[in-house]
Amino acid sequence: MVYIYTTQIMNEQVLEELGLSQNEARIYLALLNFTEAGVGEIAGYTKIHRRNIYDTLDRLVHKGLVFSIMSRGEHRYAPVDPDKLMELVREKEVTLEKILPDLRNRFEKRGGQQEAYIYRGIEGFKNYMREIVRVGENGYFIGAKLGWFDKRLKGYLPSFEKEAKRKGLHFYHIFDHEVKDILKKKEYNFDKKMYPYKFFPKKYGTHSAIDIFGDYVVTFSGLSLERLEYLQDDVTLFVLRDKNLAESYRTWFQFMWDMCKES
């Protein structure tokens, strides 16, 4: 019973992330349990007020996720195949692609060549990863902690790596020495050519890291090696954009890379 409830909540959350309202998600999922149903049955199952159900069903019909059936003078409703949801996602992608060139052009032209800003949390971390593939230059990582392999990024990492491979990017990591023990216990399925790495000596472990790519230098606070969530919920990324600064950090990275013998 707990499993069914948990699955229901998770399904609702995913549908809401795809753009459905809470009521739309709840009613669509409820209809998947019926061949067809009337408003009264839906109200009894979802505990949503009948007046709200009518409005929500109209929106679901408009989105093509539900269709109505005339039966003995009563409107009854049935769900469309869930594959329709994927079609809606693709339609949004096509719509977005129409304006992306203009948005990218504006983004590239904004401001000067120096800037500083902060990303926070898991979504902020994803923004930083998107920045890497957008810039399209190799990355250099000092004091790395396996942050990209945090289990909460599991759904995002494959698309990131696909785009990185398409652009021929390589990511050079100097891990804290403690990462070696983790890699011995758990084999991460990553491309060694794409992710060349070495280790700092034991006494140089920290709770921070520095990443360099393009004109960007990113400093982290809120990293951990003590659990599978290598990123703390409040992980903070301090992002600096300065060409000369990035070049300096790359030079220092190269010195560290040459000094670190363990790979």
Secondary structure as a PSIPRED ss2 file (coil, helix, strand):
# PSIPRED VFORMAT (PSIPRED V4.0)

   1 M C   1.000  0.000  0.000
   2 V H   0.000  1.000  0.000
   3 Y H   0.000  1.000  0.000
   4 I H   0.000  1.000  0.000
   5 Y H   0.000  1.000  0.000
   6 T H   0.000  1.000  0.000
   7 T H   0.000  1.000  0.000
   8 Q H   0.000  1.000  0.000
   9 I H   0.000  1.000  0.000
  10 M H   0.000  1.000  0.000
  11 N H   0.000  1.000  0.000
  12 E H   0.000  1.000  0.000
  13 Q H   0.000  1.000  0.000
  14 V H   0.000  1.000  0.000
  15 L H   0.000  1.000  0.000
  16 E H   0.000  1.000  0.000
  17 E H   0.000  1.000  0.000
  18 L C   1.000  0.000  0.000
  19 G C   1.000  0.000  0.000
  20 L C   1.000  0.000  0.000
  21 S C   1.000  0.000  0.000
  22 Q H   0.000  1.000  0.000
  23 N H   0.000  1.000  0.000
  24 E H   0.000  1.000  0.000
  25 A H   0.000  1.000  0.000
  26 R H   0.000  1.000  0.000
  27 I H   0.000  1.000  0.000
  28 Y H   0.000  1.000  0.000
  29 L H   0.000  1.000  0.000
  30 A H   0.000  1.000  0.000
  31 L H   0.000  1.000  0.000
  32 L C   1.000  0.000  0.000
  33 N C   1.000  0.000  0.000
  34 F C   1.000  0.000  0.000
  35 T C   1.000  0.000  0.000
  36 E C   1.000  0.000  0.000
  37 A E   0.000  0.000  1.000
  38 G E   0.000  0.000  1.000
  39 V H   0.000  1.000  0.000
  40 G H   0.000  1.000  0.000
  41 E H   0.000  1.000  0.000
  42 I H   0.000  1.000  0.000
  43 A H   0.000  1.000  0.000
  44 G H   0.000  1.000  0.000
  45 Y H   0.000  1.000  0.000
  46 T H   0.000  1.000  0.000
  47 K C   1.000  0.000  0.000
  48 I C   1.000  0.000  0.000
  49 H C   1.000  0.000  0.000
  50 R H   0.000  1.000  0.000
  51 R H   0.000  1.000  0.000
  52 N H   0.000  1.000  0.000
  53 I H   0.000  1.000  0.000
  54 Y H   0.000  1.000  0.000
  55 D H   0.000  1.000  0.000
  56 T H   0.000  1.000  0.000
  57 L H   0.000  1.000  0.000
  58 D H   0.000  1.000  0.000
  59 R H   0.000  1.000  0.000
  60 L H   0.000  1.000  0.000
  61 V H   0.000  1.000  0.000
  62 H H   0.000  1.000  0.000
  63 K C   1.000  0.000  0.000
  64 G C   1.000  0.000  0.000
  65 L C   1.000  0.000  0.000
  66 V E   0.000  0.000  1.000
  67 F E   0.000  0.000  1.000
  68 S E   0.000  0.000  1.000
  69 I E   0.000  0.000  1.000
  70 M E   0.000  0.000  1.000
  71 S E   0.000  0.000  1.000
  72 R C   1.000  0.000  0.000
  73 G C   1.000  0.000  0.000
  74 E E   0.000  0.000  1.000
  75 H E   0.000  0.000  1.000
  76 R E   0.000  0.000  1.000
  77 Y E   0.000  0.000  1.000
  78 A E   0.000  0.000  1.000
  79 P E   0.000  0.000  1.000
  80 V C   1.000  0.000  0.000
  81 D C   1.000  0.000  0.000
  82 P C   1.000  0.000  0.000
  83 D H   0.000  1.000  0.000
  84 K H   0.000  1.000  0.000
  85 L H   0.000  1.000  0.000
  86 M H   0.000  1.000  0.000
  87 E H   0.000  1.000  0.000
  88 L H   0.000  1.000  0.000
  89 V H   0.000  1.000  0.000
  90 R H   0.000  1.000  0.000
  91 E H   0.000  1.000  0.000
  92 K H   0.000  1.000  0.000
  93 E H   0.000  1.000  0.000
  94 V H   0.000  1.000  0.000
  95 T H   0.000  1.000  0.000
  96 L H   0.000  1.000  0.000
  97 E H   0.000  1.000  0.000
  98 K H   0.000  1.000  0.000
  99 I H   0.000  1.000  0.000
 100 L H   0.000  1.000  0.000
 101 P H   0.000  1.000  0.000
 102 D H   0.000  1.000  0.000
 103 L H   0.000  1.000  0.000
 104 R H   0.000  1.000  0.000
 105 N H   0.000  1.000  0.000
 106 R H   0.000  1.000  0.000
 107 F H   0.000  1.000  0.000
 108 E H   0.000  1.000  0.000
 109 K H   0.000  1.000  0.000
 110 R C   1.000  0.000  0.000
 111 G C   1.000  0.000  0.000
 112 G C   1.000  0.000  0.000
 113 Q C   1.000  0.000  0.000
 114 Q C   1.000  0.000  0.000
 115 E E   0.000  0.000  1.000
 116 A E   0.000  0.000  1.000
 117 Y E   0.000  0.000  1.000
 118 I E   0.000  0.000  1.000
 119 Y E   0.000  0.000  1.000
 120 R E   0.000  0.000  1.000
 121 G H   0.000  1.000  0.000
 122 I H   0.000  1.000  0.000
 123 E H   0.000  1.000  0.000
 124 G H   0.000  1.000  0.000
 125 F H   0.000  1.000  0.000
 126 K H   0.000  1.000  0.000
 127 N H   0.000  1.000  0.000
 128 Y H   0.000  1.000  0.000
 129 M H   0.000  1.000  0.000
 130 R H   0.000  1.000  0.000
 131 E H   0.000  1.000  0.000
 132 I H   0.000  1.000  0.000
 133 V H   0.000  1.000  0.000
 134 R H   0.000  1.000  0.000
 135 V H   0.000  1.000  0.000
 136 G C   1.000  0.000  0.000
 137 E C   1.000  0.000  0.000
 138 N C   1.000  0.000  0.000
 139 G E   0.000  0.000  1.000
 140 Y E   0.000  0.000  1.000
 141 F E   0.000  0.000  1.000
 142 I E   0.000  0.000  1.000
 143 G E   0.000  0.000  1.000
 144 A E   0.000  0.000  1.000
 145 K C   1.000  0.000  0.000
 146 L C   1.000  0.000  0.000
 147 G H   0.000  1.000  0.000
 148 W H   0.000  1.000  0.000
 149 F H   0.000  1.000  0.000
 150 D C   1.000  0.000  0.000
 151 K H   0.000  1.000  0.000
 152 R H   0.000  1.000  0.000
 153 L H   0.000  1.000  0.000
 154 K C   1.000  0.000  0.000
 155 G C   1.000  0.000  0.000
 156 Y C   1.000  0.000  0.000
 157 L H   0.000  1.000  0.000
 158 P H   0.000  1.000  0.000
 159 S H   0.000  1.000  0.000
 160 F H   0.000  1.000  0.000
 161 E H   0.000  1.000  0.000
 162 K H   0.000  1.000  0.000
 163 E H   0.000  1.000  0.000
 164 A H   0.000  1.000  0.000
 165 K H   0.000  1.000  0.000
 166 R H   0.000  1.000  0.000
 167 K C   1.000  0.000  0.000
 168 G C   1.000  0.000  0.000
 169 L C   1.000  0.000  0.000
 170 H C   1.000  0.000  0.000
 171 F E   0.000  0.000  1.000
 172 Y E   0.000  0.000  1.000
 173 H E   0.000  0.000  1.000
 174 I E   0.000  0.000  1.000
 175 F E   0.000  0.000  1.000
 176 D C   1.000  0.000  0.000
 177 H C   1.000  0.000  0.000
 178 E H   0.000  1.000  0.000
 179 V H   0.000  1.000  0.000
 180 K H   0.000  1.000  0.000
 181 D H   0.000  1.000  0.000
 182 I H   0.000  1.000  0.000
 183 L H   0.000  1.000  0.000
 184 K H   0.000  1.000  0.000
 185 K H   0.000  1.000  0.000
 186 K C   1.000  0.000  0.000
 187 E C   1.000  0.000  0.000
 188 Y C   1.000  0.000  0.000
 189 N C   1.000  0.000  0.000
 190 F C   1.000  0.000  0.000
 191 D C   1.000  0.000  0.000
 192 K C   1.000  0.000  0.000
 193 K C   1.000  0.000  0.000
 194 M C   1.000  0.000  0.000
 195 Y C   1.000  0.000  0.000
 196 P C   1.000  0.000  0.000
 197 Y E   0.000  0.000  1.000
 198 K E   0.000  0.000  1.000
 199 F E   0.000  0.000  1.000
 200 F C   1.000  0.000  0.000
 201 P C   1.000  0.000  0.000
 202 K H   0.000  1.000  0.000
 203 K H   0.000  1.000  0.000
 204 Y H   0.000  1.000  0.000
 205 G C   1.000  0.000  0.000
 206 T C   1.000  0.000  0.000
 207 H C   1.000  0.000  0.000
 208 S E   0.000  0.000  1.000
 209 A E   0.000  0.000  1.000
 210 I E   0.000  0.000  1.000
 211 D E   0.000  0.000  1.000
 212 I E   0.000  0.000  1.000
 213 F E   0.000  0.000  1.000
 214 G C   1.000  0.000  0.000
 215 D C   1.000  0.000  0.000
 216 Y E   0.000  0.000  1.000
 217 V E   0.000  0.000  1.000
 218 V E   0.000  0.000  1.000
 219 T E   0.000  0.000  1.000
 220 F E   0.000  0.000  1.000
 221 S E   0.000  0.000  1.000
 222 G E   0.000  0.000  1.000
 223 L E   0.000  0.000  1.000
 224 S C   1.000  0.000  0.000
 225 L C   1.000  0.000  0.000
 226 E C   1.000  0.000  0.000
 227 R C   1.000  0.000  0.000
 228 L C   1.000  0.000  0.000
 229 E C   1.000  0.000  0.000
 230 Y C   1.000  0.000  0.000
 231 L E   0.000  0.000  1.000
 232 Q E   0.000  0.000  1.000
 233 D E   0.000  0.000  1.000
 234 D E   0.000  0.000  1.000
 235 V E   0.000  0.000  1.000
 236 T E   0.000  0.000  1.000
 237 L E   0.000  0.000  1.000
 238 F E   0.000  0.000  1.000
 239 V E   0.000  0.000  1.000
 240 L E   0.000  0.000  1.000
 241 R E   0.000  0.000  1.000
 242 D C   1.000  0.000  0.000
 243 K H   0.000  1.000  0.000
 244 N H   0.000  1.000  0.000
 245 L H   0.000  1.000  0.000
 246 A H   0.000  1.000  0.000
 247 E H   0.000  1.000  0.000
 248 S H   0.000  1.000  0.000
 249 Y H   0.000  1.000  0.000
 250 R H   0.000  1.000  0.000
 251 T H   0.000  1.000  0.000
 252 W H   0.000  1.000  0.000
 253 F H   0.000  1.000  0.000
 254 Q H   0.000  1.000  0.000
 255 F H   0.000  1.000  0.000
 256 M H   0.000  1.000  0.000
 257 W H   0.000  1.000  0.000
 258 D H   0.000  1.000  0.000
 259 M H   0.000  1.000  0.000
 260 C C   1.000  0.000  0.000
 261 K C   1.000  0.000  0.000
 262 E C   1.000  0.000  0.000
 263 S C   1.000  0.000  0.000
